[in-house]
Each structure stands twice: as structure tokens, then as C-alpha cells.
């Protein structure tokens, strides 16, 4: 059933979370190749890449895991060595602090707050090198809610304020879901905002095709019968010169 929804998605590159490795992912994406973190756990992050695309798997982003107590980041380079080389990072951040300030007296928020500088360091490293990049996956955080008026706009409380500081300039970020209506993955779910996000660097934000943001949702019958996840794909299309 998930393979059928993957065909509807029809994506060249898919960031994956909560998958133990390529053998499982291949059941859903038979025409893709894979990069996955190597944590000895059923919850790994990674990528499915359509066969024929030039790519290179990167090292696990270990600092994001806080000593392997949480999920590592998975890094992918598309078109390595070419003019249009770009870097992607698949993340699955700490759950339980989707809308509260990071400084809230809460264990989940405290752990997420410790992950944020590690994520920002990866972003700033790419930005200083002038490399276009995307961070995508399960942030377990409603980044769009943070951008709305009324949320503390400081790095101590806000993931978005910490990472979207335009310093270096390539770190002037765009959330692909900005301005888009929220859709639950299946009828009957009561969520109010996206915690799965696609965050693009300044250069790649300019390559987003207008009105290309989409979300593949599940039918009520499929969700009930197969006990499908409360997460479902969010997608965006980029126009990359030469590809």
C-alpha cells in the first residue's frame, strides 16, 4: 500500500525517517537507491534516490544524535562534482516539543534545544562554503507556527529563529510549506500544522517551481485498514539548470 502511495508521490529524492535500512525501504521504493544512517536501531534516517541520478552518500551527522541517544542526520550529495552540486540532510529531531518555546521546563524541549546548535552548525558550514542545501524530514516542530506573530522570535526559544539568520547569506532560508494550507494525512486526524518540513537555502529557494508544493494524503479506508502512519509525504519541485 505504501508503494502505491510512493508511485503517486513520484519523487526523484525522498527523505525517509523511522526505517531500519535499505531492505525495508526497497519494498516501498523498488526503483530507487538508498543512503541510510548506520545506527543499530530500527529508526534510521536516510534517502531514497531514483536510479540514474548521480549521488554520493555522506557520513552520518553524529552530533545531531546527542551521543546516539537520538536519531542521527543522514547526508546526501546530489550531482557530486558537477556545477549544480547540492547537499541534503534528512533529519528526525526530538519529539514532544512541537510548539512550546525551547526554553520551556520540559525534557523534550531541553533535548531539542541541544540539537538546534548542531543543526545550525551544519547549515552554516554549507552556507559558508556557498553550497546550496536542503534540510528536510521530521522536525517534530511546527516551524511555520514559529514564524507567525506572537511566537518568541529569538534563538533561545525558536528553532526557526536559530537557523534562519541569513548569516552567512546562503542561510537565508525558506520553508517550502510557507503560505500553504495544512492538510492532515488522513480524515479524522486533529493536527493543526506541519511538523514535517522542507527547508531550502537561499539559492535553492529561488529554484522552487510556483505552486508545486503538495502533500500526498491517505484515504480513510487505507489508513484504518493498514494502520498507516500519522506522517505522510510533503513535496516540492525544483527547477535545476542542466538537470
C-alpha positions as CSV (number, residue, x, y, z in Angstrom):
1,X,0.0,0.0,0.0
2,X,2.8,2.4,0.8
3,X,4.4,1.5,-2.5
4,X,1.3,2.6,-4.2
5,X,1.4,6.0,-2.4
6,X,5.1,6.3,-3.3
7,X,4.1,5.9,-7.0
8,X,1.6,8.8,-6.6
9,X,4.3,10.9,-5.0
10,X,6.6,10.1,-8.0
11,X,9.6,11.8,-6.4
12,X,13.2,11.7,-7.6
13,X,14.5,12.0,-4.0
14,X,12.7,11.2,-0.8
15,X,13.9,11.8,2.7
16,X,13.0,8.9,5.0
17,X,12.7,8.5,8.8
18,X,12.0,5.6,11.0
19,X,13.3,3.0,8.6
20,X,15.9,0.4,9.7
21,X,17.6,0.3,6.3
22,X,17.6,-0.3,2.6
23,X,16.0,-3.7,2.6
24,X,12.8,-2.3,4.1
25,X,12.8,0.8,2.0
26,X,13.2,-1.2,-1.2
27,X,9.7,-2.7,-0.5
28,X,8.2,0.8,-1.0
29,X,10.7,2.3,-3.5
30,X,11.8,-0.6,-5.8
31,X,13.3,1.8,-8.4
32,X,15.4,3.8,-6.1
33,X,18.8,3.5,-4.5
34,X,19.5,4.4,-0.8
35,X,21.6,6.2,1.7
36,X,20.9,5.4,5.4
37,X,22.5,6.2,8.8
38,X,24.2,3.2,10.4
39,X,22.8,3.4,13.9
40,X,21.9,-0.1,15.3
41,X,18.3,0.8,15.6
42,X,15.0,0.3,13.7
43,X,14.7,4.1,13.5
44,X,17.2,5.4,11.0
45,X,17.1,8.4,8.7
46,X,18.0,8.3,5.1
47,X,17.2,8.9,1.4
48,X,15.7,7.1,-1.5
49,X,17.2,8.3,-4.8
50,X,15.7,7.4,-8.2
51,X,18.1,5.2,-10.2
52,X,20.0,7.2,-12.8
53,X,20.6,10.3,-10.6
54,X,24.2,11.0,-9.7
55,X,24.7,11.0,-5.9
56,X,27.0,10.2,-3.1
57,X,26.1,9.1,0.5
58,X,27.6,11.3,3.2
59,X,28.7,10.5,6.7
60,X,26.2,10.3,9.5
61,X,25.7,13.6,11.2
62,X,26.5,12.2,14.7
63,X,26.4,15.4,16.7
64,X,22.6,15.7,16.0
65,X,22.1,12.4,17.9
66,X,23.4,13.8,21.2
67,X,25.7,10.8,21.8
68,X,23.5,8.4,19.8
69,X,20.6,8.8,22.3
70,X,18.5,10.3,19.4
71,X,18.4,9.9,15.6
72,X,21.5,10.8,13.5
73,X,21.2,13.0,10.5
74,X,21.6,11.4,7.0
75,X,23.6,13.4,4.4
76,X,23.3,13.2,0.7
77,X,25.1,14.9,-2.2
78,X,23.3,15.2,-5.5
79,X,25.3,15.7,-8.7
80,X,28.7,15.4,-6.9
81,X,31.5,17.3,-8.6
82,X,29.1,19.0,-11.1
83,X,28.2,22.7,-11.3
84,X,24.8,22.0,-9.8
85,X,26.1,20.0,-6.8
86,X,23.7,20.3,-3.8
87,X,23.7,18.9,-0.3
88,X,20.6,17.4,1.5
89,X,20.2,16.5,5.1
90,X,17.4,14.1,6.3
91,X,16.5,14.7,10.0
92,X,14.3,13.3,12.7
93,X,14.5,15.6,15.6
94,X,13.4,15.1,19.2
95,X,9.6,14.7,19.6
96,X,7.4,16.2,22.3
97,X,8.1,19.9,21.8
98,X,6.2,20.8,18.6
99,X,5.0,24.3,19.6
100,X,6.4,25.1,23.1
101,X,9.3,27.5,23.5
102,X,12.6,25.7,23.5
103,X,13.4,27.1,26.9
104,X,10.2,25.5,28.4
105,X,11.0,23.4,31.6
106,X,10.4,20.2,29.7
107,X,12.8,17.3,29.0
108,X,11.8,17.0,25.3
109,X,12.2,20.8,24.7
110,X,15.6,20.7,26.5
111,X,16.8,17.9,24.2
112,X,15.5,19.6,21.1
113,X,17.2,22.8,22.2
114,X,20.5,20.9,22.4
115,X,20.0,19.6,18.9
116,X,19.4,23.0,17.4
117,X,23.1,24.3,17.6
118,X,24.2,21.1,15.8
119,X,21.7,21.6,13.1
120,X,22.7,25.3,12.8
121,X,26.3,24.3,12.6
122,X,25.7,22.0,9.6
123,X,23.6,24.7,7.9
124,X,26.3,27.4,8.5
125,X,29.1,25.1,7.2
126,X,27.2,24.6,4.0
127,X,26.4,28.3,3.7
128,X,29.9,29.4,4.3
129,X,31.1,27.1,1.5
130,X,28.5,28.6,-0.8
131,X,26.8,25.2,-1.3
132,X,23.0,25.1,-2.0
133,X,21.3,22.8,0.5
134,X,18.0,21.4,1.8
135,X,17.2,20.2,5.3
136,X,14.1,18.0,5.2
137,X,12.2,15.4,7.2
138,X,10.5,15.1,10.6
139,X,11.5,18.1,12.6
140,X,8.8,17.3,15.2
141,X,8.4,21.0,15.2
142,X,5.8,23.4,13.7
143,X,8.3,25.8,12.1
144,X,5.6,27.7,10.3
145,X,3.9,28.4,13.7
146,X,7.2,29.8,14.9
147,X,7.1,32.3,12.0
148,X,3.7,33.6,12.9
149,X,3.2,36.7,15.0
150,X,3.2,36.1,18.8
151,X,5.9,33.4,19.0
152,X,9.2,34.5,20.7
153,X,11.4,35.4,17.8
154,X,14.7,34.5,19.4
155,X,17.1,31.6,19.1
156,X,16.7,30.7,22.7
157,X,13.0,29.8,22.1
158,X,12.6,29.2,18.4
159,X,14.2,26.6,16.1
160,X,13.4,28.8,13.1
161,X,15.0,32.0,14.6
162,X,18.1,30.0,15.3
163,X,18.6,28.5,11.8
164,X,17.2,31.3,9.6
165,X,19.6,34.1,10.5
166,X,21.0,34.8,6.9
167,X,24.5,34.6,8.4
168,X,26.2,33.5,6.1
169,X,23.8,34.8,3.3
170,X,23.0,31.3,2.0
171,X,21.5,30.6,5.4
172,X,18.6,33.0,4.5
173,X,16.1,30.1,4.5
174,X,12.7,29.3,3.1
175,X,10.2,26.8,4.3
176,X,8.5,25.2,1.2
177,X,5.2,25.0,3.1
178,X,5.0,28.7,3.9
179,X,1.7,30.1,2.8
180,X,0.2,26.7,2.1
181,X,-2.9,25.3,3.7
182,X,-2.4,22.5,6.2
183,X,-3.8,19.1,5.4
184,X,-4.0,16.1,7.8
185,X,-2.6,12.8,6.5
186,X,-6.0,11.1,6.8
187,X,-9.6,12.1,7.7
188,X,-10.2,12.3,11.4
189,X,-6.8,13.4,12.5
190,X,-6.7,16.5,14.5
191,X,-3.3,18.0,13.8
192,X,-3.1,21.7,13.1
193,X,0.3,22.2,11.4
194,X,3.2,20.7,9.6
195,X,6.0,19.1,11.6
196,X,7.5,17.5,8.5
197,X,9.3,20.4,6.8
198,X,11.4,21.1,3.6
199,X,13.8,23.9,4.4
200,X,15.7,25.4,1.4
201,X,18.8,27.6,1.3
202,X,18.6,31.0,-0.4
203,X,19.8,29.7,-3.8
204,X,17.5,26.7,-3.9
205,X,14.5,28.7,-2.7
206,X,14.8,30.7,-5.9
207,X,14.5,27.4,-7.9
208,X,11.2,26.3,-6.4
209,X,8.6,25.9,-9.1
210,X,5.5,28.0,-8.4
211,X,2.5,26.2,-6.8
212,X,4.5,22.9,-6.8
213,X,4.2,22.3,-3.0
214,X,2.0,19.2,-2.4
215,X,1.1,16.6,0.2
216,X,0.1,13.0,-0.6
217,X,-2.6,12.1,1.9
218,X,-4.2,8.7,2.7
219,X,-7.7,7.6,2.2
220,X,-9.6,6.9,5.4
221,X,-10.1,3.2,4.4
222,X,-6.4,2.7,3.7
223,X,-5.3,4.5,6.9
224,X,-7.7,2.4,9.0
225,X,-7.0,-1.0,7.3
226,X,-3.2,-0.8,7.3
227,X,-2.8,1.4,10.4
228,X,-0.8,3.9,8.3
229,X,1.4,6.5,9.9
230,X,0.2,9.9,11.1
231,X,3.0,11.2,8.8
232,X,2.7,11.5,5.0
233,X,4.8,13.0,2.3
234,X,5.2,16.7,1.7
235,X,6.8,17.6,-1.6
236,X,8.1,20.4,-3.7
237,X,9.6,20.6,-7.2
238,X,12.8,22.4,-8.1
239,X,13.9,23.6,-11.5
240,X,17.7,22.9,-11.6
241,X,19.5,24.1,-14.7
242,X,21.2,21.3,-16.6
243,X,19.0,18.6,-14.9
